[in-house]
């Protein structure tokens, strides 16, 4: 074992009070954060000296599973198996004293409570925190979770996501007023179809699509959530052809494993998804999507459209949705096609149309009677516009925005206002 790696293990053992433990095994992982930076993690499994032999390959009770950022030593996760903290308890907070928990989190993360994170939820023996800037949420956000056993001893700590510092914030007061955000909200009001489980039919519902609106109301920032979405390149290309293709699509096994070797970690090689798609790759991917559709969906000529491309663990992912958007479906069903980046050849796909099988016996939605204008006016009273600092990749800063959101919709046949989360 290299001296560099041994120093990492020794530091973790001392810092977390694992002196009565031995390192059983370790692994290295690579990920990309929202700022397009490569993060290398080392995951360690520390067995306590008095632990019993594990069965079926499981870690025995009291094992400490620890993940840290290899290059910064920042702790990402501590889990004590079966809720048995076998480390030096004096180095950990007790659930009985909230202030001690917060102080310990500040010490282990370097974050400041009240300026970078706030309490989001409190339960018996559990606390959750979220990233914030002076009580204002941020997006993408960060989350901290801690859990304790019945004796009040910490058994889990995890920190995920982003916690911006002051240098990453463009400070300004929230300035969005109704005359600025209502015209945008009106454009975000769409006619959707929801599955009504009770009536066994589709229902046409007007609903608001969430979006961030910049503080000057000059532009919107979509809420593109999920890994890989920071590399998303929007497209709106109907997939049509003169003739289908004959042949068979060869699916390959997909390797999404983030595990890497120590040599890769030491070299600090960039994550493949940090290398932006080139114009040539985008063009070639569009051609490959069309080839795939002609081969696998020959009867879907003109019925689908390519809506975007993004990077996913070394692959290029293409989103394919129905071309007809007069009736947007609330389930957002799509085909995800994976393209090898080095060969620019499609290798696998996931068709979410299978999710529709559960609704195949549902009756079609009735024709909308309520006008868009009337529906929007009904929803205005339920519209929520909240300040959020949103990361703007164009500026490389978090900027003040308003989050436009609405928990309610309007039945397009009856005009009734309904709560959307009760539709499923």
DRENDREN-772144 format. One record per residue (C-alpha): chain; residue number from 1; x, y, z. Coordinates in steps of 0.2 Angstrom, whole numbers, plus 2048, in hexadecimal, padded with zeros to 3 digits. Layout:
<recs>
+-------+-----+-----+-----+-----+
! chain !   n !   X !   Y !   Z !
+-------+-----+-----+-----+-----+
!     A ! NUM !   X !   Y !   Z !
...
+-------+-----+-----+-----+-----+
</recs>
This chain:
<recs>
+-------+-----+-----+-----+-----+
! chain !   n !   X !   Y !   Z !
+-------+-----+-----+-----+-----+
!     A !   1 ! 800 ! 800 ! 800 !
!     A !   2 ! 807 ! 811 ! 7FC !
!     A !   3 ! 80B ! 81D ! 809 !
!     A !   4 ! 7FF ! 82A ! 802 !
!     A !   5 ! 7F1 ! 81E ! 804 !
!     A !   6 ! 7F6 ! 818 ! 815 !
!     A !   7 ! 7F6 ! 82A ! 81B !
!     A !   8 ! 7E4 ! 82C ! 816 !
!     A !   9 ! 7DF ! 81D ! 81F !
!     A !  10 ! 7E9 ! 822 ! 82F !
!     A !  11 ! 7E1 ! 833 ! 82F !
!     A !  12 ! 7CF ! 82C ! 82D !
!     A !  13 ! 7D2 ! 820 ! 83B !
!     A !  14 ! 7D8 ! 82D ! 847 !
!     A !  15 ! 7CB ! 83A ! 843 !
!     A !  16 ! 7BC ! 82F ! 844 !
!     A !  17 ! 7C2 ! 825 ! 854 !
!     A !  18 ! 7C5 ! 815 ! 84B !
!     A !  19 ! 7D4 ! 810 ! 855 !
!     A !  20 ! 7CC ! 7FF ! 85A !
!     A !  21 ! 7C8 ! 7FB ! 848 !
!     A !  22 ! 7D2 ! 7F4 ! 839 !
!     A !  23 ! 7CF ! 7F8 ! 827 !
!     A !  24 ! 7C7 ! 7E9 ! 81F !
!     A !  25 ! 7C6 ! 7EF ! 80D !
!     A !  26 ! 7C5 ! 7FF ! 802 !
!     A !  27 ! 7BF ! 805 ! 7F1 !
!     A !  28 ! 7C1 ! 814 ! 7E6 !
!     A !  29 ! 7B3 ! 81D ! 7DD !
!     A !  30 ! 7B2 ! 82C ! 7D1 !
!     A !  31 ! 7A3 ! 838 ! 7CF !
!     A !  32 ! 7A0 ! 849 ! 7C7 !
!     A !  33 ! 798 ! 857 ! 7D0 !
!     A !  34 ! 78C ! 865 ! 7CA !
!     A !  35 ! 79B ! 871 ! 7C7 !
!     A !  36 ! 7A2 ! 864 ! 7BA !
!     A !  37 ! 7B0 ! 85F ! 7C7 !
!     A !  38 ! 7B7 ! 84E ! 7C9 !
!     A !  39 ! 7B6 ! 847 ! 7DB !
!     A !  40 ! 7BF ! 837 ! 7E0 !
!     A !  41 ! 7B8 ! 82E ! 7EF !
!     A !  42 ! 7C0 ! 820 ! 7FA !
!     A !  43 ! 7B4 ! 815 ! 803 !
!     A !  44 ! 7BB ! 80B ! 812 !
!     A !  45 ! 7B3 ! 7FD ! 81D !
!     A !  46 ! 7BA ! 7FD ! 82E !
!     A !  47 ! 7B7 ! 7EE ! 839 !
!     A !  48 ! 7B7 ! 7EF ! 84C !
!     A !  49 ! 7C4 ! 7E4 ! 855 !
!     A !  50 ! 7B6 ! 7DB ! 85E !
!     A !  51 ! 7AA ! 7D9 ! 84F !
!     A !  52 ! 7A4 ! 7C8 ! 84B !
!     A !  53 ! 7A6 ! 7BF ! 83B !
!     A !  54 ! 79A ! 7C6 ! 82E !
!     A !  55 ! 78E ! 7BA ! 825 !
!     A !  56 ! 78B ! 7BA ! 812 !
!     A !  57 ! 797 ! 7C7 ! 80F !
!     A !  58 ! 78E ! 7D4 ! 819 !
!     A !  59 ! 798 ! 7E0 ! 824 !
!     A !  60 ! 796 ! 7DC ! 837 !
!     A !  61 ! 78D ! 7E7 ! 843 !
!     A !  62 ! 798 ! 7F6 ! 848 !
!     A !  63 ! 7A1 ! 7F7 ! 838 !
!     A !  64 ! 7A5 ! 809 ! 833 !
!     A !  65 ! 7A3 ! 80C ! 821 !
!     A !  66 ! 7AB ! 81D ! 81D !
!     A !  67 ! 7AC ! 826 ! 80C !
!     A !  68 ! 7B7 ! 835 ! 80A !
!     A !  69 ! 7BD ! 841 ! 7FC !
!     A !  70 ! 7CE ! 83A ! 7F8 !
!     A !  71 ! 7D6 ! 84A ! 7F3 !
!     A !  72 ! 7CF ! 855 ! 800 !
!     A !  73 ! 7CC ! 849 ! 80E !
!     A !  74 ! 7BA ! 850 ! 810 !
!     A !  75 ! 7AF ! 843 ! 818 !
!     A !  76 ! 7A0 ! 83E ! 80E !
!     A !  77 ! 798 ! 830 ! 817 !
!     A !  78 ! 799 ! 827 ! 828 !
!     A !  79 ! 78E ! 817 ! 82B !
!     A !  80 ! 78F ! 80C ! 83A !
!     A !  81 ! 788 ! 7FB ! 835 !
!     A !  82 ! 778 ! 7F6 ! 83F !
!     A !  83 ! 778 ! 806 ! 848 !
!     A !  84 ! 787 ! 801 ! 853 !
!     A !  85 ! 793 ! 80F ! 855 !
!     A !  86 ! 7A3 ! 806 ! 85A !
!     A !  87 ! 7AF ! 815 ! 859 !
!     A !  88 ! 7B4 ! 821 ! 866 !
!     A !  89 ! 7A4 ! 829 ! 86B !
!     A !  90 ! 7AC ! 839 ! 872 !
!     A !  91 ! 7B0 ! 83E ! 860 !
!     A !  92 ! 79D ! 83E ! 85B !
!     A !  93 ! 78E ! 848 ! 860 !
!     A !  94 ! 77F ! 842 ! 86A !
!     A !  95 ! 76E ! 844 ! 863 !
!     A !  96 ! 768 ! 84C ! 874 !
!     A !  97 ! 771 ! 85C ! 870 !
!     A !  98 ! 76D ! 864 ! 860 !
!     A !  99 ! 77A ! 871 ! 861 !
!     A ! 100 ! 788 ! 864 ! 863 !
!     A ! 101 ! 782 ! 85C ! 854 !
!     A ! 102 ! 783 ! 86C ! 84A !
!     A ! 103 ! 794 ! 870 ! 851 !
!     A ! 104 ! 79A ! 85F ! 84C !
!     A ! 105 ! 793 ! 861 ! 83A !
!     A ! 106 ! 79C ! 872 ! 839 !
!     A ! 107 ! 7AC ! 86A ! 83F !
!     A ! 108 ! 7AC ! 85B ! 833 !
!     A ! 109 ! 7A6 ! 864 ! 824 !
!     A ! 110 ! 7AD ! 876 ! 825 !
!     A ! 111 ! 79C ! 87D ! 822 !
!     A ! 112 ! 793 ! 88B ! 82C !
!     A ! 113 ! 782 ! 888 ! 833 !
!     A ! 114 ! 776 ! 896 ! 82F !
!     A ! 115 ! 780 ! 89C ! 820 !
!     A ! 116 ! 783 ! 88C ! 816 !
!     A ! 117 ! 777 ! 87F ! 81E !
!     A ! 118 ! 767 ! 87F ! 828 !
!     A ! 119 ! 75C ! 872 ! 831 !
!     A ! 120 ! 74F ! 86A ! 824 !
!     A ! 121 ! 747 ! 85D ! 82F !
!     A ! 122 ! 748 ! 856 ! 841 !
!     A ! 123 ! 742 ! 845 ! 847 !
!     A ! 124 ! 746 ! 83A ! 855 !
!     A ! 125 ! 758 ! 835 ! 853 !
!     A ! 126 ! 759 ! 83D ! 841 !
!     A ! 127 ! 75E ! 84E ! 83B !
!     A ! 128 ! 75E ! 854 ! 829 !
!     A ! 129 ! 766 ! 864 ! 823 !
!     A ! 130 ! 766 ! 86D ! 812 !
!     A ! 131 ! 771 ! 87A ! 809 !
!     A ! 132 ! 76C ! 88C ! 80B !
!     A ! 133 ! 773 ! 89D ! 809 !
!     A ! 134 ! 76D ! 8A8 ! 817 !
!     A ! 135 ! 75D ! 89E ! 818 !
!     A ! 136 ! 75A ! 89E ! 805 !
!     A ! 137 ! 75B ! 88C ! 7FD !
!     A ! 138 ! 767 ! 889 ! 7EF !
!     A ! 139 ! 766 ! 87E ! 7E0 !
!     A ! 140 ! 76E ! 872 ! 7DD !
!     A ! 141 ! 76D ! 86F ! 7EF !
!     A ! 142 ! 777 ! 866 ! 7FD !
!     A ! 143 ! 770 ! 85A ! 80A !
!     A ! 144 ! 777 ! 854 ! 81B !
!     A ! 145 ! 770 ! 846 ! 824 !
!     A ! 146 ! 774 ! 83F ! 836 !
!     A ! 147 ! 76C ! 831 ! 83F !
!     A ! 148 ! 76E ! 82A ! 851 !
!     A ! 149 ! 76B ! 81A ! 85A !
!     A ! 150 ! 75F ! 818 ! 869 !
!     A ! 151 ! 76E ! 81D ! 874 !
!     A ! 152 ! 76F ! 82D ! 86B !
!     A ! 153 ! 780 ! 828 ! 863 !
!     A ! 154 ! 783 ! 82D ! 851 !
!     A ! 155 ! 782 ! 81F ! 844 !
!     A ! 156 ! 781 ! 828 ! 834 !
!     A ! 157 ! 787 ! 838 ! 82C !
!     A ! 158 ! 786 ! 83C ! 81A !
!     A ! 159 ! 789 ! 84C ! 80F !
!     A ! 160 ! 784 ! 84D ! 7FD !
!     A ! 161 ! 782 ! 85B ! 7F0 !
!     A ! 162 ! 788 ! 86D ! 7F0 !
!     A ! 163 ! 78A ! 879 ! 7FE !
!     A ! 164 ! 790 ! 88A ! 7F6 !
!     A ! 165 ! 79B ! 896 ! 7FF !
!     A ! 166 ! 79A ! 8A9 ! 7FE !
!     A ! 167 ! 7A6 ! 8AB ! 7F0 !
!     A ! 168 ! 79A ! 8A0 ! 7E5 !
!     A ! 169 ! 78B ! 8AC ! 7E8 !
!     A ! 170 ! 785 ! 8BB ! 7DF !
!     A ! 171 ! 77C ! 8C4 ! 7EC !
!     A ! 172 ! 76C ! 8CE ! 7E8 !
!     A ! 173 ! 75B ! 8D0 ! 7F0 !
!     A ! 174 ! 74D ! 8C7 ! 7EA !
!     A ! 175 ! 744 ! 8D2 ! 7DE !
!     A ! 176 ! 737 ! 8C8 ! 7D4 !
!     A ! 177 ! 725 ! 8CF ! 7D5 !
!     A ! 178 ! 715 ! 8C9 ! 7CD !
!     A ! 179 ! 716 ! 8D4 ! 7BE !
!     A ! 180 ! 727 ! 8CB ! 7BA !
!     A ! 181 ! 723 ! 8B9 ! 7BE !
!     A ! 182 ! 711 ! 8B7 ! 7BA !
!     A ! 183 ! 714 ! 8B8 ! 7A7 !
!     A ! 184 ! 721 ! 8AA ! 7A8 !
!     A ! 185 ! 716 ! 89F ! 7B4 !
!     A ! 186 ! 709 ! 8A0 ! 7A6 !
!     A ! 187 ! 715 ! 899 ! 79A !
!     A ! 188 ! 719 ! 88B ! 7A6 !
!     A ! 189 ! 707 ! 886 ! 7A8 !
!     A ! 190 ! 704 ! 877 ! 79D !
!     A ! 191 ! 6F6 ! 86B ! 799 !
!     A ! 192 ! 6FC ! 85A ! 79F !
!     A ! 193 ! 6F4 ! 849 ! 7A1 !
!     A ! 194 ! 6F4 ! 840 ! 7B1 !
!     A ! 195 ! 6EF ! 82E ! 7B5 !
!     A ! 196 ! 6DF ! 82D ! 7C0 !
!     A ! 197 ! 6E1 ! 81C ! 7C9 !
!     A ! 198 ! 6CF ! 81D ! 7D0 !
!     A ! 199 ! 6C6 ! 821 ! 7C0 !
!     A ! 200 ! 6D2 ! 816 ! 7B6 !
!     A ! 201 ! 6D4 ! 824 ! 7A9 !
!     A ! 202 ! 6E0 ! 832 ! 7A4 !
!     A ! 203 ! 6DB ! 844 ! 7AA !
!     A ! 204 ! 6E0 ! 854 ! 7A1 !
!     A ! 205 ! 6E7 ! 860 ! 7AE !
!     A ! 206 ! 6EF ! 871 ! 7AD !
!     A ! 207 ! 6FF ! 872 ! 7B7 !
!     A ! 208 ! 70E ! 87D ! 7BA !
!     A ! 209 ! 71F ! 876 ! 7B4 !
!     A ! 210 ! 72C ! 87B ! 7C1 !
!     A ! 211 ! 739 ! 887 ! 7BC !
!     A ! 212 ! 746 ! 894 ! 7C3 !
!     A ! 213 ! 744 ! 8A6 ! 7BD !
!     A ! 214 ! 753 ! 8B1 ! 7BE !
!     A ! 215 ! 751 ! 8C0 ! 7CA !
!     A ! 216 ! 750 ! 8CC ! 7BB !
!     A ! 217 ! 743 ! 8C1 ! 7B3 !
!     A ! 218 ! 74D ! 8C1 ! 7A3 !
!     A ! 219 ! 74F ! 8AE ! 7A2 !
!     A ! 220 ! 74A ! 89D ! 7A9 !
!     A ! 221 ! 755 ! 88F ! 7AF !
!     A ! 222 ! 74E ! 87E ! 7AE !
!     A ! 223 ! 74E ! 872 ! 7BD !
!     A ! 224 ! 759 ! 865 ! 7B5 !
!     A ! 225 ! 75B ! 859 ! 7C3 !
!     A ! 226 ! 765 ! 849 ! 7C3 !
!     A ! 227 ! 777 ! 844 ! 7BF !
!     A ! 228 ! 77D ! 849 ! 7AE !
!     A ! 229 ! 770 ! 857 ! 7AC !
!     A ! 230 ! 77D ! 864 ! 7AE !
!     A ! 231 ! 784 ! 85E ! 79D !
!     A ! 232 ! 772 ! 85E ! 795 !
!     A ! 233 ! 771 ! 865 ! 783 !
!     A ! 234 ! 75F ! 868 ! 77E !
!     A ! 235 ! 758 ! 863 ! 76E !
!     A ! 236 ! 747 ! 863 ! 765 !
!     A ! 237 ! 749 ! 858 ! 756 !
!     A ! 238 ! 73B ! 84D ! 74F !
!     A ! 239 ! 741 ! 83C ! 74A !
!     A ! 240 ! 73B ! 839 ! 739 !
!     A ! 241 ! 742 ! 82E ! 72A !
!     A ! 242 ! 73E ! 828 ! 719 !
!     A ! 243 ! 740 ! 816 ! 71C !
!     A ! 244 ! 743 ! 80B ! 72B !
!     A ! 245 ! 753 ! 800 ! 72D !
!     A ! 246 ! 754 ! 7ED ! 72E !
!     A ! 247 ! 75F ! 7E4 ! 73A !
!     A ! 248 ! 760 ! 7E1 ! 74D !
!     A ! 249 ! 766 ! 7ED ! 75A !
!     A ! 250 ! 774 ! 7E5 ! 764 !
!     A ! 251 ! 773 ! 7EA ! 777 !
!     A ! 252 ! 782 ! 7EA ! 781 !
!     A ! 253 ! 785 ! 7E9 ! 794 !
!     A ! 254 ! 786 ! 7FB ! 79C !
!     A ! 255 ! 794 ! 7FE ! 7A9 !
!     A ! 256 ! 78E ! 80D ! 7B4 !
!     A ! 257 ! 79A ! 808 ! 7C2 !
!     A ! 258 ! 7A3 ! 817 ! 7C9 !
!     A ! 259 ! 7B1 ! 80C ! 7D1 !
!     A ! 260 ! 7C3 ! 810 ! 7CB !
!     A ! 261 ! 7D4 ! 80A ! 7CF !
!     A ! 262 ! 7E0 ! 813 ! 7DB !
!     A ! 263 ! 7EB ! 817 ! 7CC !
!     A ! 264 ! 7DD ! 821 ! 7C4 !
!     A ! 265 ! 7DA ! 82A ! 7D5 !
!     A ! 266 ! 7EC ! 82F ! 7D7 !
!     A ! 267 ! 7ED ! 835 ! 7C5 !
!     A ! 268 ! 7DD ! 840 ! 7C9 !
!     A ! 269 ! 7D6 ! 83C ! 7B8 !
!     A ! 270 ! 7C7 ! 846 ! 7B3 !
!     A ! 271 ! 7B6 ! 83E ! 7B3 !
!     A ! 272 ! 7B1 ! 83A ! 7A1 !
!     A ! 273 ! 7A1 ! 844 ! 7A3 !
!     A ! 274 ! 7AB ! 854 ! 7A7 !
!     A ! 275 ! 7B0 ! 855 ! 794 !
!     A ! 276 ! 7A2 ! 85E ! 78C !
!     A ! 277 ! 79A ! 857 ! 77C !
!     A ! 278 ! 7A1 ! 85E ! 76C !
!     A ! 279 ! 797 ! 864 ! 75D !
!     A ! 280 ! 79D ! 854 ! 753 !
!     A ! 281 ! 797 ! 849 ! 762 !
!     A ! 282 ! 786 ! 851 ! 762 !
!     A ! 283 ! 784 ! 850 ! 74F !
!     A ! 284 ! 789 ! 83D ! 74F !
!     A ! 285 ! 77E ! 839 ! 75E !
!     A ! 286 ! 76F ! 841 ! 755 !
!     A ! 287 ! 773 ! 836 ! 746 !
!     A ! 288 ! 774 ! 827 ! 751 !
!     A ! 289 ! 764 ! 82A ! 75A !
!     A ! 290 ! 75B ! 82B ! 749 !
!     A ! 291 ! 764 ! 81B ! 744 !
!     A ! 292 ! 75E ! 812 ! 754 !
!     A ! 293 ! 74C ! 818 ! 752 !
!     A ! 294 ! 74B ! 812 ! 740 !
!     A ! 295 ! 752 ! 801 ! 746 !
!     A ! 296 ! 749 ! 7FE ! 756 !
!     A ! 297 ! 739 ! 809 ! 754 !
!     A ! 298 ! 736 ! 808 ! 741 !
!     A ! 299 ! 723 ! 80C ! 744 !
!     A ! 300 ! 726 ! 81C ! 74E !
!     A ! 301 ! 72B ! 826 ! 73F !
!     A ! 302 ! 728 ! 839 ! 744 !
!     A ! 303 ! 720 ! 834 ! 754 !
!     A ! 304 ! 72F ! 837 ! 75F !
!     A ! 305 ! 73B ! 845 ! 762 !
!     A ! 306 ! 74D ! 847 ! 769 !
!     A ! 307 ! 74C ! 853 ! 778 !
!     A ! 308 ! 75E ! 853 ! 77E !
!     A ! 309 ! 76F ! 84B ! 780 !
!     A ! 310 ! 779 ! 84A ! 790 !
!     A ! 311 ! 788 ! 841 ! 797 !
!     A ! 312 ! 785 ! 832 ! 7A3 !
!     A ! 313 ! 794 ! 828 ! 7AA !
!     A ! 314 ! 79E ! 828 ! 79A !
!     A ! 315 ! 78F ! 826 ! 78E !
!     A ! 316 ! 785 ! 832 ! 784 !
!     A ! 317 ! 773 ! 831 ! 78A !
!     A ! 318 ! 765 ! 836 ! 77D !
!     A ! 319 ! 753 ! 83A ! 783 !
!     A ! 320 ! 746 ! 836 ! 777 !
!     A ! 321 ! 734 ! 83B ! 77A !
!     A ! 322 ! 723 ! 83B ! 771 !
!     A ! 323 ! 723 ! 848 ! 763 !
!     A ! 324 ! 711 ! 84D ! 767 !
!     A ! 325 ! 711 ! 858 ! 776 !
!     A ! 326 ! 6FF ! 85F ! 775 !
!     A ! 327 ! 6FC ! 854 ! 783 !
!     A ! 328 ! 70B ! 854 ! 78E !
!     A ! 329 ! 70B ! 845 ! 79A !
!     A ! 330 ! 70F ! 848 ! 7AC !
!     A ! 331 ! 719 ! 837 ! 7AD !
!     A ! 332 ! 726 ! 83E ! 7A0 !
!     A ! 333 ! 728 ! 82D ! 798 !
!     A ! 334 ! 737 ! 82C ! 78D !
!     A ! 335 ! 744 ! 821 ! 784 !
!     A ! 336 ! 756 ! 823 ! 78B !
!     A ! 337 ! 763 ! 81D ! 77E !
!     A ! 338 ! 775 ! 81B ! 783 !
!     A ! 339 ! 783 ! 81E ! 776 !
!     A ! 340 ! 795 ! 819 ! 779 !
!     A ! 341 ! 79F ! 828 ! 778 !
!     A ! 342 ! 7AE ! 821 ! 770 !
!     A ! 343 ! 7A5 ! 818 ! 762 !
!     A ! 344 ! 796 ! 823 ! 761 !
!     A ! 345 ! 78B ! 814 ! 760 !
!     A ! 346 ! 77B ! 810 ! 769 !
!     A ! 347 ! 77E ! 802 ! 775 !
!     A ! 348 ! 76E ! 801 ! 780 !
!     A ! 349 ! 75E ! 809 ! 784 !
!     A ! 350 ! 750 ! 80A ! 791 !
!     A ! 351 ! 73E ! 80C ! 78B !
!     A ! 352 ! 733 ! 814 ! 799 !
!     A ! 353 ! 723 ! 810 ! 78E !
!     A ! 354 ! 723 ! 800 ! 798 !
!     A ! 355 ! 71D ! 80B ! 7A7 !
!     A ! 356 ! 70D ! 80F ! 79D !
!     A ! 357 ! 708 ! 7FC ! 79D !
!     A ! 358 ! 701 ! 7FF ! 7AE !
!     A ! 359 ! 6F5 ! 80C ! 7A6 !
!     A ! 360 ! 6F2 ! 803 ! 796 !
!     A ! 361 ! 6E0 ! 800 ! 79B !
!     A ! 362 ! 6DD ! 812 ! 7A0 !
!     A ! 363 ! 6D0 ! 81C ! 796 !
!     A ! 364 ! 6D6 ! 82B ! 78B !
!     A ! 365 ! 6D5 ! 83C ! 792 !
!     A ! 366 ! 6C6 ! 847 ! 78E !
!     A ! 367 ! 6C8 ! 857 ! 784 !
!     A ! 368 ! 6CD ! 866 ! 78E !
!     A ! 369 ! 6BE ! 872 ! 791 !
!     A ! 370 ! 6C7 ! 87F ! 79C !
!     A ! 371 ! 6D1 ! 88C ! 793 !
!     A ! 372 ! 6E4 ! 88E ! 797 !
!     A ! 373 ! 6E1 ! 8A0 ! 79D !
!     A ! 374 ! 6D3 ! 89B ! 7A9 !
!     A ! 375 ! 6DD ! 88D ! 7B0 !
!     A ! 376 ! 6EC ! 898 ! 7B3 !
!     A ! 377 ! 6E2 ! 8A5 ! 7BC !
!     A ! 378 ! 6DC ! 897 ! 7C8 !
!     A ! 379 ! 6ED ! 892 ! 7CB !
!     A ! 380 ! 6F4 ! 8A3 ! 7CF !
!     A ! 381 ! 6EF ! 8A2 ! 7E1 !
!     A ! 382 ! 6F8 ! 892 ! 7E3 !
!     A ! 383 ! 708 ! 898 ! 7DA !
!     A ! 384 ! 718 ! 897 ! 7E5 !
!     A ! 385 ! 727 ! 8A3 ! 7E1 !
!     A ! 386 ! 735 ! 8A0 ! 7ED !
!     A ! 387 ! 747 ! 8A7 ! 7ED !
!     A ! 388 ! 754 ! 89B ! 7E9 !
!     A ! 389 ! 767 ! 89D ! 7E5 !
!     A ! 390 ! 769 ! 893 ! 7D5 !
!     A ! 391 ! 77A ! 88E ! 7CD !
!     A ! 392 ! 77C ! 896 ! 7BC !
!     A ! 393 ! 789 ! 88D ! 7B2 !
!     A ! 394 ! 78A ! 89C ! 7A6 !
!     A ! 395 ! 791 ! 8A7 ! 7B4 !
!     A ! 396 ! 798 ! 899 ! 7BF !
!     A ! 397 ! 78F ! 8A1 ! 7CE !
!     A ! 398 ! 77F ! 89E ! 7D8 !
!     A ! 399 ! 773 ! 8AC ! 7D3 !
!     A ! 400 ! 762 ! 8B2 ! 7DB !
!     A ! 401 ! 753 ! 8AA ! 7D3 !
!     A ! 402 ! 741 ! 8A6 ! 7D6 !
!     A ! 403 ! 73B ! 895 ! 7D7 !
!     A ! 404 ! 72A ! 894 ! 7CE !
!     A ! 405 ! 720 ! 885 ! 7D4 !
!     A ! 406 ! 70E ! 880 ! 7D7 !
!     A ! 407 ! 707 ! 871 ! 7E1 !
!     A ! 408 ! 6F6 ! 872 ! 7D8 !
!     A ! 409 ! 6EE ! 870 ! 7C7 !
!     A ! 410 ! 6DE ! 873 ! 7BF !
!     A ! 411 ! 6D3 ! 865 ! 7B8 !
!     A ! 412 ! 6D1 ! 86A ! 7A6 !
!     A ! 413 ! 6BF ! 863 ! 7A5 !
!     A ! 414 ! 6B7 ! 868 ! 7B5 !
!     A ! 415 ! 6C2 ! 877 ! 7BA !
!     A ! 416 ! 6C5 ! 870 ! 7CB !
!     A ! 417 ! 6D5 ! 874 ! 7D4 !
!     A ! 418 ! 6DE ! 864 ! 7D9 !
!     A ! 419 ! 6EE ! 860 ! 7E3 !
!     A ! 420 ! 6FA ! 858 ! 7D6 !
!     A ! 421 ! 703 ! 84C ! 7E2 !
!     A ! 422 ! 6F2 ! 844 ! 7E5 !
!     A ! 423 ! 6F0 ! 840 ! 7D3 !
!     A ! 424 ! 6FC ! 831 ! 7D3 !
+-------+-----+-----+-----+-----+
</recs>
